[in-house]
Amino acid sequence: MVEFRLPDLGEGMEEAEIRRWLVRVGERVTAYQAIAEVETDKAVTEITSPVTGRVAEIRVGEGTIARKGQVLVVFEEEAARPEGERAAAAREVAQAGAGVATAVVTGSSSASGGRRRVLAAPAVRKLAFELGVDLEQVPPSTPEGRVTLADVRAFAERQRNRQEAPVTPAAGAPEAVSAPTTAATATADGAQPAATSVPAAPTAEEERQPLTGLRRRIAERMERSWRTIPHATAFDEADGGGLVALREALLPVAERRGLRLTYLPILVKLLIPVLKEFPIFNASLDEERREIVYKRVYHIGIATASPEGLLVPVLRHADRLSLAQIASELERLIEGGRRRTLPLSELTGSTFTLNNVGSFGGSSGTPIINYPEAAILAVGRLQEKAVVRGGSLVARPVLPLALSFDHRLIDGAQAGAFLARFKELVENPQQLLLDMV
C-alpha cells in the first residue's frame, strides 16, 4: 500500500483545503495523473500521482482542511517499480513546476512489472495522460530517445485521424437502423398510455452552501484584517487630465511594441516615489515583538477580480522596472490571477496594495487593508465631472482616491500628506522624468 501525504507547498504554508478530488475509491490511476486539487491561501494546486495503482482509500474529504504531512489518500500499487526507480520518479514529478505539486509517498513496493521506462519530462507524461496516449507507443524524436511534447501531440493527431477515417460497409451487409425515440411507450394493443401529470415540487425558500475554497480564504483574511487592524480612510480626488494626456502620448509607441498600456502601470510608476518619501506606508507591524518593520523592497499587490473572488497578484521589485516592463508584467499577473494559474509565490509577499476599483466600473469605495500591510490605496473610475477652474465651471476628468491605513502606525496628517503628494504626481505625471535613472 502507498500513502500519499500533503506535501510542503512552500511559502510557509502548513495546511491546505481539499478543493476537489479528481479520482474515486476503486478507480485505477496512472503515474503523473492529477488526483486532486488543493487550495492554499489563494492558489489552487494540482496533486499528481507518481505511481500506477488503484485508489484504496480517501482519508480527507472535499472542503476539509488538511495539515502538511497528513495522509490524504492510500493507493494499492500495481506492477510497481523498484524502490530506487520509484523514488526517482517521485523526484521528477516534484521538479515539474508549473503549479503542479506531488504528495509525499510512503509504503512498500512490489516487484517490477517489466515495462520499459520511457524517457519523458513530467509535463510530457501529463499531456500524454490528458490525451489518452500510451507513451510506450510514441516514437521519440530526439537522439537520446526522449519523448517530447511535440511527439505526443503528433501521435495523438495520428490516432485521431485513424479513428475518424470513414469505414465502407462490405457488399450486401445490412445497414444498422436505429428506432426513433418517443416520449411515450406504446401498450401491447398499440394504444398510447395517458400522460401522467407530476405535481411541481415546492420551491425552497432558501438555499445553503458551505463556505469553501477561495471564498472561505477571503472571508478569513478580511476577518483577520478588520479584527486586528484599526482602519481609518482618507478620501480625495485628482484631476486626471495630465494622466490622460500622458497615456495618449505613449499609446502609439506601446502599441508598436505590442504592449497594452492602461492607466494602471502609470499609477504604479507614480506610486513608487511616494512610498519612498513616506516609508511608513510600505511597512508592517510585528504584533508579537511590537516592532515596526520597514520594507526596503517595493512589491506592489494588485487587487484582481477572479470568477471566484478577489486575488492579489504581486508585482515584485516594481521600483526596478520600466513603465513598459510594468505594463507587460501586470498583464501577465492579472490574466494569471483571473484564470487561477499563478503559483503561490506570485500571490504573497506584497508590501503595499493598489486596488483599481475603476477596472470593474467602481467609482469609489472603502478598501480593507491587505493584512499585514500598513495601507491600501483604491483608485476609482476616471470620469468627467463639473469642477470650478478660475471661477468658471468646466468639465474635467476626475480620479477618485481612497487610502485606508493602519491607525496604530499612521496618523490622519500623514495619510493626508501621502494622498496630496500622490495627487500632485497624478496631475503632473511628467515629474517622473526628473527621477528617471
ZAMARGU-4260 file (C-alpha; in steps of 0.2 Angstrom, whole numbers, plus 5000, padded with zeros to 4 digits):
<rodrens>
0) 5000/5000/5000 | 5006/5018/4996 | 5001/5033/5007 | 5001/5050/4999 | 5003/5064/5012
5) 5000/5083/5009 | 5017/5089/5004 | 5026/5105/5009 | 5018/5118/4997 | 5031/5132/5000
10) 5029/5150/5007 | 5027/5143/5025 | 5010/5135/5021 | 5006/5122/5034 | 4989/5117/5028
15) 4978/5117/5013 | 4960/5114/5008 | 4955/5099/4998 | 4946/5108/4984 | 4941/5094/4973
20) 4945/5075/4971 | 4948/5070/4953 | 4948/5051/4957 | 4936/5039/4967 | 4939/5024/4978
25) 4942/5009/4967 | 4947/5019/4952 | 4963/5015/4943 | 4976/5029/4941 | 4992/5030/4932
30) 5008/5039/4936 | 5008/5058/4934 | 4989/5058/4934 | 4981/5073/4943 | 4972/5066/4958
35) 4966/5081/4967 | 4965/5100/4968 | 4971/5108/4984 | 4969/5127/4989 | 4982/5135/4999
40) 4979/5153/5004 | 4974/5160/4987 | 4982/5147/4975 | 4975/5131/4968 | 4987/5117/4965
45) 4986/5100/4957 | 4992/5085/4967 | 4998/5071/4955 | 5002/5053/4957 | 5020/5046/4954
50) 5013/5028/4955 | 5001/5017/4945 | 4988/5008/4955 | 4970/5009/4962 | 4963/5021/4975
55) 4961/5010/4991 | 4955/5024/5002 | 4952/5043/5003 | 4955/5049/5020 | 4952/5068/5018
60) 4935/5074/5011 | 4932/5089/4999 | 4931/5105/5008 | 4941/5099/5023 | 4957/5107/5029
65) 4972/5095/5029 | 4989/5098/5038 | 5006/5096/5030 | 5011/5078/5031 | 4993/5072/5034
70) 4989/5056/5024 | 4976/5061/5010 | 4974/5045/5000 | 4980/5027/5000 | 4984/5018/4984
75) 4986/4999/4980 | 5001/5000/4968 | 5001/4988/4953 | 5017/4982/4944 | 5027/4993/4955
80) 5045/4998/4950 | 5060/4995/4961 | 5061/5007/4976 | 5076/5017/4968 | 5067/5020/4952
85) 5050/5024/4960 | 5059/5037/4971 | 5067/5045/4955 | 5050/5046/4948 | 5044/5055/4963
90) 5058/5067/4962 | 5055/5070/4944 | 5036/5074/4947 | 5042/5086/4962 | 5053/5095/4950
95) 5040/5098/4936 | 5035/5115/4942 | 5021/5125/4934 | 5010/5124/4949 | 5009/5105/4950
100) 5014/5098/4967 | 5017/5080/4971 | 5012/5071/4988 | 5025/5063/4999 | 5025/5044/4996
105) 5027/5031/5010 | 5024/5012/5010 | 5031/4996/5002 | 5033/4992/4983 | 5031/4975/4974
110) 5042/4968/4960 | 5044/4977/4944 | 5031/4974/4931 | 5044/4973/4917 | 5038/4988/4907
115) 5052/4999/4899 | 5054/5016/4906 | 5051/5030/4893 | 5062/5045/4894 | 5050/5060/4896
120) 5048/5075/4906 | 5033/5076/4919 | 5024/5089/4908 | 5025/5077/4893 | 5018/5062/4904
125) 5004/5074/4910 | 5000/5079/4892 | 5000/5060/4887 | 4988/5056/4901 | 4976/5070/4896
130) 4976/5065/4878 | 4975/5046/4882 | 4991/5042/4874 | 5002/5027/4879 | 5020/5034/4880
135) 5027/5017/4876 | 5019/5018/4858 | 5026/5035/4855 | 5042/5036/4844 | 5054/5048/4851
140) 5061/5061/4840 | 5077/5066/4850 | 5094/5057/4848 | 5094/5051/4866 | 5077/5043/4864
145) 5067/5056/4874 | 5049/5059/4870 | 5044/5077/4868 | 5028/5087/4869 | 5028/5088/4850
150) 5030/5069/4849 | 5014/5066/4860 | 5004/5079/4850 | 5009/5071/4833 | 5005/5054/4839
155) 4988/5059/4846 | 4984/5068/4830 | 4988/5052/4820 | 4977/5042/4832 | 4963/5054/4830
160) 4964/5053/4811 | 4964/5034/4811 | 4948/5034/4822 | 4939/5047/4811 | 4943/5038/4794
165) 4926/5033/4786 | 4923/5014/4786 | 4914/5007/4770 | 4902/4993/4774 | 4905/4976/4765
170) 4894/4972/4750 | 4877/4966/4755 | 4880/4970/4773 | 4864/4977/4781 | 4864/4994/4787
175) 4861/4997/4806 | 4844/5006/4808 | 4840/5014/4825 | 4822/5016/4830 | 4816/5033/4834
180) 4814/5038/4852 | 4797/5044/4858 | 4792/5052/4874 | 4778/5039/4877 | 4779/5020/4876
185) 4765/5011/4867 | 4755/4997/4875 | 4753/4979/4868 | 4737/4984/4858 | 4746/4999/4851
190) 4737/5012/4861 | 4747/5026/4869 | 4745/5027/4888 | 4738/5043/4896 | 4751/5056/4901
195) 4754/5056/4919 | 4754/5074/4927 | 4768/5076/4940 | 4764/5090/4953 | 4778/5103/4954
200) 4789/5102/4969 | 4788/5116/4981 | 4800/5130/4979 | 4813/5131/4993 | 4813/5147/5002
205) 4832/5147/5005 | 4847/5138/4999 | 4863/5134/5010 | 4880/5131/5003 | 4896/5128/5013
210) 4909/5142/5014 | 4924/5134/5005 | 4938/5137/4993 | 4944/5155/4989 | 4928/5162/4996
215) 4932/5155/5013 | 4950/5161/5012 | 4945/5179/5008 | 4932/5178/5022 | 4946/5173/5034
220) 4958/5186/5028 | 4945/5200/5029 | 4940/5195/5046 | 4958/5195/5052 | 4962/5212/5044
225) 4946/5220/5051 | 4948/5212/5068 | 4967/5216/5070 | 4970/5232/5061 | 4961/5248/5067
230) 4956/5255/5050 | 4954/5274/5045 | 4951/5280/5027 | 4956/5297/5019 | 4947/5302/5003
235) 4952/5314/4989 | 4950/5317/4970 | 4964/5321/4957 | 4962/5330/4941 | 4966/5316/4928
240) 4969/5327/4913 | 4988/5325/4914 | 4986/5307/4916 | 4975/5305/4901 | 4987/5316/4890
245) 5002/5306/4895 | 4994/5289/4891 | 4988/5296/4874 | 5006/5301/4870 | 5013/5284/4875
250) 4999/5274/4867 | 5006/5273/4849 | 5023/5268/4855 | 5016/5255/4867 | 5005/5248/4853
255) 5020/5246/4841 | 5029/5236/4855 | 5014/5225/4857 | 5010/5232/4874 | 4993/5235/4881
260) 4995/5252/4891 | 4981/5255/4903 | 4982/5269/4917 | 4987/5255/4930 | 5005/5254/4925
265) 5007/5273/4925 | 4998/5274/4943 | 5011/5260/4949 | 5025/5271/4942 | 5018/5286/4951
270) 5016/5277/4967 | 5034/5271/4970 | 5042/5289/4973 | 5028/5292/4986 | 5031/5276/4995
275) 5049/5280/4996 | 5045/5298/5003 | 5033/5291/5016 | 5041/5274/5021 | 5029/5270/5035
280) 5016/5266/5021 | 5027/5252/5015 | 5029/5245/5032 | 5020/5232/5043 | 5018/5229/5062
285) 5026/5214/5070 | 5012/5212/5083 | 5022/5199/5093 | 5038/5209/5096 | 5029/5226/5094
290) 5041/5232/5081 | 5038/5242/5065 | 5045/5233/5050 | 5050/5245/5036 | 5052/5236/5020
295) 5066/5240/5008 | 5058/5232/4993 | 5043/5238/4984 | 5032/5223/4980 | 5015/5230/4974
300) 5000/5220/4977 | 4987/5222/4963 | 4969/5218/4968 | 4962/5207/4954 | 4944/5200/4952
305) 4943/5182/4948 | 4926/5172/4945 | 4928/5165/4962 | 4933/5181/4972 | 4947/5193/4975
310) 4965/5189/4972 | 4981/5200/4975 | 4995/5195/4962 | 5011/5204/4967 | 5022/5215/4956
315) 5039/5212/4963 | 5053/5225/4963 | 5042/5237/4955 | 5054/5251/4958 | 5067/5242/4947
320) 5055/5241/4932 | 5052/5252/4917 | 5035/5258/4913 | 5035/5246/4898 | 5041/5231/4910
325) 5027/5236/4922 | 5014/5235/4909 | 5019/5219/4902 | 5021/5211/4919 | 5004/5217/4926
330) 4995/5210/4910 | 5003/5193/4914 | 4999/5194/4933 | 4981/5200/4931 | 4977/5187/4917
335) 4985/5173/4928 | 4975/5179/4943 | 4959/5178/4934 | 4962/5161/4927 | 4969/5155/4944
340) 4985/5149/4936 | 4998/5159/4947 | 5009/5150/4959 | 5008/5154/4977 | 5024/5164/4976
345) 5016/5177/4965 | 5001/5179/4976 | 5010/5183/4993 | 5023/5195/4999 | 5016/5211/4994
350) 5022/5227/5004 | 5008/5239/4998 | 4992/5235/4988 | 4984/5246/4974 | 4966/5242/4971
355) 4959/5249/4954 | 4941/5248/4958 | 4938/5258/4941 | 4943/5242/4932 | 4926/5235/4936
360) 4916/5251/4935 | 4918/5256/4953 | 4918/5275/4956 | 4925/5274/4974 | 4924/5263/4989
365) 4932/5260/5006 | 4946/5247/5004 | 4951/5235/5018 | 4970/5233/5021 | 4978/5218/5014
370) 4985/5211/5031 | 4999/5213/5037 | 5002/5228/5027 | 5000/5246/5034 | 4989/5254/5020
375) 4980/5251/5004 | 4976/5264/4990 | 4960/5262/4980 | 4958/5272/4963 | 4941/5274/4956
380) 4934/5276/4938 | 4941/5291/4929 | 4926/5301/4923 | 4921/5318/4919 | 4914/5330/4932
385) 4910/5348/4933 | 4923/5357/4943 | 4927/5376/4946 | 4943/5382/4937 | 4947/5401/4938
390) 4929/5405/4943 | 4921/5395/4929 | 4913/5378/4929 | 4922/5366/4917 | 4921/5348/4914
395) 4937/5339/4919 | 4942/5320/4920 | 4942/5316/4939 | 4951/5301/4948 | 4943/5297/4965
400) 4956/5291/4978 | 4953/5282/4994 | 4968/5277/5006 | 4964/5265/5021 | 4978/5265/5034
405) 4983/5256/5050 | 4979/5269/5063 | 4991/5261/5075 | 5006/5266/5064 | 4999/5281/5053
410) 4990/5297/5058 | 4977/5306/5048 | 4990/5320/5044 | 5002/5308/5037 | 4988/5300/5026
415) 4983/5317/5020 | 5001/5321/5015 | 5003/5305/5006 | 4987/5307/4996 | 4992/5326/4992
420) 5009/5320/4985 | 5001/5306/4975 | 4988/5318/4969 | 5002/5330/4964 | 5011/5317/4953
425) 4994/5311/4945 | 4990/5329/4940 | 5008/5332/4934 | 5015/5315/4929 | 5029/5322/4919
430) 5038/5325/4935 | 5043/5307/4934 | 5056/5312/4921 | 5066/5321/4934 | 5068/5305/4944
435) 5072/5293/4930 | 5088/5283/4931
</rodrens>
